Amino acid sequence: MNQREDEREGWPVKPYYKRDLAVAYAPDITPVAALNRLSSWVHHHKVLYRALADSGYTDRQRMFNSVQVELIFRYLGRP
């Protein structure tokens, strides 16, 4: 996917705060609940979690880097 296609989708691959990405996936619930939901999705999706861990992801980080965002979009789809 090229940059123009990313922009049309509304969510380009770039670093995002966890909270911002979580709220994008679940805009109808509180930010804390959205973070918990995203965390649950990531932990239950074993292939995604392993790929994130291989990219240097830790549960306590506050931002996803571009590589991690690309992985999340690949396995969960764009918000």
HELIX and SHEET records of a PDB file:
HELIX    1   1 GLN A    3  GLU A    9  1                                   7    
HELIX    2   2 LYS A   18  TYR A   25  1                                   8    
HELIX    3   3 PRO A   31  HIS A   44  1                                  14    
HELIX    4   4 LYS A   46  ASP A   54  1                                   9    
HELIX    5   5 SER A   66  LEU A   76  1                                  11    
SHEET    1   A 2 TYR A  16  TYR A  17  0                                        
SHEET    2   A 2 MET A  63  PHE A  64 -1                                        
END                                                                             
